[in-house]
Amino acid sequence: MSDTETDTEIAEVQQLPLDAWHRRMGARMVPFAGYEMPIQYAKEAGGGIVAEHQWTREQAGLFDVSHMGQLMVTGEGAAEALEALLPGDISALKPGRVRYSLLLDEDGNILDDLMVTNATQWIDPVEDENGKVIEEGRWGEPAYYLVVNGATKWDDIAHLREHLPDEVTLTHMDDQALLALQGPNAATALGRAMRGVPDQINFMQSMTYDFGELPLRISRCGYTGEDGFEISVAAEQVELLAGRLCAEIEVRPAGLGARDSLRLEAGLPLYGHDITTETGPVEADLSFAISKKRREAGGFMGAERVLALLDRGTETRRVGLLFEGRLPAREGAEIFAGEVRVGTVTSGGFSPTLGVPVAMGYVDAAHCAEGTELEVVVRNKRLPAKVAALPFVPHRYHRGK
């Protein structure tokens, strides 16, 4: 594989391109995934984790997710090269479409979860001075835009460099920032700032857009369960874009705290917690990421074990847990059925939307049916919990009319 950069992992905590803007907005900054990131904003300005969570559920929250890794994989055979590493049908992914996928190791365990977009560009026909077409329109070089987790991006880059063939180029787009505008009024706010954009794409679709002289990639997806958009923008211009979006009455900045509680309610796994190199797609309840074609043909890293587990099932399963009261179970809490330990909590917290604690965790297959009554140890006490369907709060993605 060829690449366009030689940067290595930087150990010290770095600042986001929007760092100064966050601080002016009253953000409380904390280290996360190698960056100083806003966990919440000043309460005087309508901030706070619960307030930001509820605002995003009702209006639109703007999240800075520039710590995420943005990569571009280009060249003839790029789709096939990615299919050797991912269990999705990348070859069938049409230009402008987005797909959730998994980067797997040789044992079929999860190195990372990611979004893959077919970013191949259409090249318009060329005409002479008389308007005669002298070169037909065509699709350009195959290109796939990947968004990977911030905490794993350097490992992902190393893995891709090791396994992609020489004729395929990997570019780390470290000169780009990434904003996520999420919530039921995200489309209204974005449509006012960028007229017509929301009407051009539905959930899991992507487009390029020139915001004045500012080129953007806008994808209709997110990590909250709400309708929303992720916007890739040049790092030196991200403050201009953030300010423009927050000028809309529906939009307020939101931090890591609200992002985590929103994704928990949406039943979305967090890498390093709900999914790790010790879990595979089947027990993680992510089998939907393995396309029908790949189930039949295999050919992706770890396929033999993953496909075998699809057939025979797994010993444990990621499930939702619903509690009563106010005391939340946190990561690492033990789950019991009677006197038998049957699982472990991987994510937990209080749900502002439901008004009760919720959690996700891995439970033995014999105890993972919806409605199963279990107990979870919290502060040396056993709290009753029921296995619940995920998501806890229904997704509200915009899939078109």
N, C-alpha and C positions, 0 to 999 in steps of 0.2 A: 504494500500500500504506500502511496505517496502522500505527503502532507504539506501544508503551506505554512507551518510554524514549528518551532522547536521549544516552545515554553515548557517549563516544568512546574510541578506543584509548588505553590508558595505557602509556606507554613504559617506566617504571621497573619493575624486578623487584618483583613482589608476593609476599605470603605467602599460603599456603593456609589455609583455616579450621582445618586440623589441624596447623598449623606447630608449635605448642608441644608437642602430643602426640608428633609425630615426634621432636622433639629429646629429649623425656623418654625415648623408646624407644631412644635412641642412634643416630638416623639421621645419616648424612653427607649434608648438603644441598648441592645444586648448582643453578645456574640452568638452567631448561628451559622453553621456550615462554612466557617472561615471568614465570615463577614460581620461587620457591625450592622445590625438590622433593627428596624422599629418593631417593638413588641406591642406597643399601644401608643395612642396620642393623648394630648392633654385633655382632661375632663372639661376644662373651661371652654374648649372648642368643640364639645360634643363627643370627645373621645372616651377611651376606656374599653376594655375587651368586650364586655357585654353590650355596651352601647354601639360599638362598631359592628359587632355580630348582628344585632337587631337591625341596624341601619342597612346592612348589606342584604338581609332577608326582605326588607321592606322597600328599599330605594336602590342605591348602588354604592359599593365600596371600591376604592382604588388601592390596590396592593402593589407594592414594589417587589417583584420576584426576579430581580436582576442577578441574584446569586445563582440562579439556574444556569445550566450549561446549554448554550445554543451552538449547534454544530451543523455543518452542511456536508453532505456526502454526494459527490458528483462523479460523473464518468460513465462510459458505456459499461453495462453490467452492474451498475450500482444497486439496482433492485435485487438481483440475484445474490449479490454479495451480502446484502443486509438479510436476506432470507436464510442465509447460512447461520446467522446469529440470532434471529428473531423468529418466533413461531407464527407471525402474521403473514397474510398473503400480500406482500408488498408489491409484487408485479401487477396485481389487479387494482392497486390504489390509483385512482384517476388524478390527473393534475388538479390541484386545489382542494383535495380531500385529505382529511386528518384521520389517523388511526392510533389508538392506544396499543402499546406493545410492551414486551418484556425482553430484557437482555439476560440471557441464560448462560450458566456455565456448563461444563461438560457433564455434570451430574443432573442437569435440569433444574438447578436451583437458581434463584433470582439474584442477579447482580444489580439490577436496577429496573424500574419501570419508567417509561418514556412515551412521548408523543412523536409520531412520525408523520410528516406532511410531504406529499408529492409537490415539490416546488419547481418542477420543470416549467420553463417559460415558453409561451407562444411567441414566435418571431413572425411579424407581419410580412405580407408580400412586398416585394420591391418593384416599383414602377419606374419607367423611364420618363423623360420630360413630356411625353405625349400621353401619359397615363396608361401605357401598356405594361402589363405585368411581365417582368423579365425574370422574376424569381418568386416561386410560389411560397405562400406561408407554410410554416412548419413548426414542429416542436423542437426546442433547443436541446442542449445536452441534458441527459437525465440528472435531476437534482432532488435530493431528499433532505428536508430540514428536520433536525432532531432537537427536542428539548428534553434534557436529562436533569436529574436531581443535583442540586448544588453540592451536597455532601459527598457525592460519588462521581462527580464529573471527571476528575482527574483519573480515577481508576477506569471509568468508561472510555475515556480518550485512549488510554494505554491499551485497553482490551481491543478497541476498534483498530488501532494502529497495528496491533499484532496480527489480527485476523483478516482484515480487508486486503484484497489483492492489490498489486502494484498499480494496476490501471485505474484504480478508484482513488479519488482524492478526498481526504478528510480535512475540513477547515474548521478551526475553533473560532467562532465569531465573538471573540472577547472584546470587540469594540462596540458591541450592541448591548443595550439595556432591555428589560422586559417588564411591562406593566400589565396587570390583570384588572380589568374593570368588570365587576361582578354584581349581579342583583337584578330584580325584575324590571328596574328602570334603566339598566345599563344601555339597552338599545336606544331608548329615548334620548338619553344624554349623548351617546356617541353619534346618533343621527343628527343632532343639533350641531355638534362640533364638526362632524364630517358627513355632510349631507348625502344621503342615499346608501351609505355603507351597510347599515344593518339589513337593508332589503336585498342585498346581493349575496349574502351567505347565511346558511342555517348551521345548526349544531354540527361540529366536526367538519366544517369547511373553512377554507383559508383563501385570502386574496392579498395582493399588493395594492398599495394606495399611496398616492403622492399628496401629502398634507402640506400644501404650499410647495415649497422646494424640499420638503422632508419626506423621504421614502420610508414607508412603513410596511410591515407584514402584519396583517390582522387575522386572527384565527378565532372562530366562535367556539370556545371551549373554556374550561376552567376547573377549579379544585374546590368548589363550594356547593355544588349541586344546583346552583342557580344558572339562569341564562347569563352569558357574559362573553367577554372578549379578552384575548391575550394579544398584546401589541408589542412587536419588536421594533425598536427605534435606536438610532445611533446614540451612543452614550452621551456625547456632548450636547445632544438636543433633547434629552429626556426631561429635563426640568421644564423646558418650554411646553412639552406635551402634557406633563403632569399638571402644570398650572392651568393649562387650557381646559383640561377635563374637570379639574376641581372647581373651575369657575361655574360649572353647571350646577343648578340648585339641587339636583338629585344626588350629587357625588360628594363623598367625604373620604379622606384617607383612612385606611384600615391597616392594622399591623398583624404580626405573626400570631398573636394570641387569638384574635378573631378568626384568622385563617384556619387555625388548628381546630377550634370548636366547630366551625362551619363544615370542614371536611369530615370531622368525626360524625356529626349529625347526618351527613350525606353518605356515610359508610365507606368512605374512600381510604384506602390504606396509605400509611406513611412509611416510606422506605427507611430501614434501620430500626423499625419498631414492629409494624404489622407484617412487613415482608422483609426478609433478609436472605443471606446466602445459606441459611438453614431451612428455608421454605421454598416450595415450588408452586407453580401456578394452580395445581389442582387443590391442594389443601388450603391455599390462600383464597379460594373461591374466585379465581381469575381465569377459569377455563375458557371464558368467552374470548380471551385474547389469542386463543389457538384456533385459527381459521379452519373451516371444513377441509379445504384443499390440503393444508399442512397436516391435518390429522390423518388424511389418507396417504399422503406421499412422504411425510416426515422430512428428513433432510436438514433440520435445524439442530443447533447445538443442544445436546441433552435430550434429543427426541425419543430415544429408545426408552428411557426411564419415564419421561413425561407421558408418553402414549400408553405405556403399561399401566401407570397410575390412573389414567383416564378410564381404562377398561376395568380395573379391579377395585378402584377406590383407594382412599388414604385412611390412615389410622386416626388422624385429627383433621379438624376443619375450622377455618376462620368463621366466627359467628358474631352476631350482635348480642349484647346483654342489656336488659332494661331493669332498672332498680326503682325502689320507692324511696321516699325521704329526700335528704339533701346531700348526704356524704358520698362523694365519688370514689370509685375504685381507680387506682392508678396502675401504670405499667408495672408488671411483676407480681401483682396480687394473685394469690392462688385461688383456683376454682375447685369446689368440691361437690360431689354427689354423695350425700350421706358422709361416711368417713373416708371415702375414696377420693384422692386428688385426681381430677380429670382434665385439668387445663390451667392456663395462665392468661391473665389479662395483658394485652399488648398496647392498648390505648384506652384512656378513660378520662371522663370529665363530666362537668355539669352541662346539661343541654339547656341553653336559654330559651329555645323554641318550645320544648316539651315541658320544661320546668322540673325535670327529674334527672338524676345521673344516668349516663349511658356509657357503654364500653364496648370494645371489640377484643376478642382473644381467640386462642386456639383451644378447642374442646375435643375430647375423644369422640370418635364418630358415633358411638352408641348413645351419646348424650347431647347431640347437636341439633335435634329436631326442634322446630319452632314451638315454643310454649313449655319446653322442658324446664322444670324448677331446679335451680342449683343454689349454691351458696358461695360467696366470695369473701375472702378474708381481708378486712379493711381495719387498720388500727387494732389488730388482735381480736376483732369481733367478726363473726360470720354474718354477712348481710344477705338476705334473700334476693335472688335475681332470676329472671326468666330469659331463656334464649329467645331473641327477637329477630324478625326479618330485617335485612338491610335493604335500603337505607332506613334510618330512623325517621328522617324527614324526606318526603317524596322529592325526587329531582324535578326541576322545572326547566329543562333544556328546551330551546326553540328549534323544533324539527321541521318547521314550515307548516303551511296550511294543509 
